[in-house]
């Protein structure tokens, strides 16, 4: 499983940044993505610079959550940045995008795993929220573990004194995915 995290609203970002980012993430087979609006937090150099440039538009700390525009972007209107951020989530988690991204995994098993995990991540988000709020998430732990772990076993490289295998170990998709997708750098 590969999670991509992307920030919109950098000074060089134009209106094409949303489409380019989502297309790239889907083409790389990214399983889950989080999108953020750049948020200049107080005490950072970015906040100080934007404050000096007169670009900060609110001090309502409830909006400093990477989902709201709290400054004037250099090239985008604030409403375009917010709309693009919302669009990126909808577009990345559309059924067709999930299906396309799953095809970038080598085996049918990994394609299916990607499809079901990505679908479960966003398409069933209200169910996950309910389970968390009602403190029932532990009941879903076996299901989550079965989705996230590989079912194939691989012999452990370590041998005992008699040169016999010590045991077996489960490999996790996170490690296998990271090895099969070395180009997971941010845009």
N, C-alpha and C positions, 0 to 999 in steps of 0.2 A: 504494500500500500504506500502510495506517495501522496503527501499533502503539500499543496502549494499555497503560499501566502503572498498576496499581491497588494501593493499600495498604490492608490490612484491620487492624483492631485499634485504631483511633483511639478516644479516650475516649467519643465520641458514638455509636460504632457499636453497633447492636443486632443481633439475630439475622437481621433482614431485609436487612442490608447485602450479603450474598453474592448473593441472588436479584436485588436491585435493580441491583447492579453488572453482573452478567452480562447481565441483560435489556437494560440500557442499551447495553452494548457491542455486543450482537448487533443491536439496533435501529439503531445508528449505522453498521453495516457495517464495524466494526473488523476488520481482517484477522488480526492476531495480537495476543495479549494476554499480558502477564506479570503475575502476581499475587504479592503480597508480604505477609508478616506484618510489621507495624511492628516495627522492631528498634532499641531505644534504645542506640546505640553509646556506649562510654565516651568522655568528653571533650565530649559534646554536652549542651545544656541539658535535653533530654528525659531523658537518662540521669540527670543530676544530680537532676532533679525526682522521677523515679521511685525513685531510690535514697533520697532524703529521705523519700518517702512509704512506703518499705518494700515496694515493688512488684517489685523485681528478684528473680528466683528462682534465677538461676544465673550463674556466672562462667566457665562452660565456653565458651571462645571458639569452639570448633568449631560451636556452635549459633547463633552470631551471623551467620546467612546469609540472613535474610528468609524462611526456610522453617520455622523453629521458633519456638515461643513462649518467650521468655526473661524475661517479666515477667507480672504479674497484670493483665489488662485490666480496665478500669473497669466495663463492663457485660456482658462475655462471660466464660464460664468458659474457661480455657486450652484444654481439649479441644474445646470448641465452635468456638473460633477456628481451631484446626488443622484440624478436620473441615470447616469452611466454606471455608477456603483450598483444601483438596484438592478439595472439591466444585466450586468455581468453575472450576478447571482442567478437570476432567472435563466439566462442563456446557458450558463455552465451546467446547471442542473435540469435542463430540459431532457426529456426522454431520449431525443435524437442525439444530443451531445453526449449523454452517458453511454449510449450504444456505440457511437463513433470512437470515443476514448477507449472503450473496452477492447475494440479491435486492434489496438496498438500493443496488446499483450500477446506474447508468443503462443501460448497453448490455449486450447478451448477452456480448460479448467481455470486458468488465470483470467481469461476474458469473462467467464461467468462470475468469478469471484469479484472482479472489478465492478461488473454491472450490478450485482446484488448489493455489494457494500456501498457503492456510490448512491444507489437508489435508496437504500435503507437510511443512509446518512441524512439526506434532505427530504426525500419524498414522504418519509414517515416521521419527520421531526416533531409534529404535534404529539405523536404517541410517546416518543422519547421524553419530551417535556413533561407529559402527564406522569410517566413512570418515575421521573426524577422528583417531581413535586409530591407524589404520593409515597415516596421512599420505597418503591418496588423494583428499583433497578437491579438489585442483587438477584432477583428472580430471573433476570434476563442474562446474567453473567455466563451461564453455560452456552447459550445461543451466541453471544458475542464472541466467546473464546473459540467456538467451532468455526465461525466465519473468519476470524483473524489468523488462526493457526493452520499450518499445512497438515494434511493427514498422512503424508508419506513419512516414513522413518528413514533416517540415514545413520549408518554406523558411526560411532564416535571414533576419532582418530587415535585416542589414547588406548594403549594396550597394557594389560597387566604384565607381571614378571614373566609369565608363561606365554607371552605374546598372544593372549586371547583378548578379544574385544571386551571392554568394560561394560558397555551398554549401548543404548540407542538414545538419540536426541531428536527432538522435533525442531525442524527449521521453521523460521517465521517468515511470512511473506514480506514483511518490512525489509528484512535483510536481503532477501532474494530480489525484491523489486529495486532496491537501491543499487544492487550490482548490475541489474539488467537495464537500468536507466541512468547512466552516468551524467547525462546532460540535463540535470534538474536545477540549473541555475536560474536565478530570477532574471526577468527581462531588464 
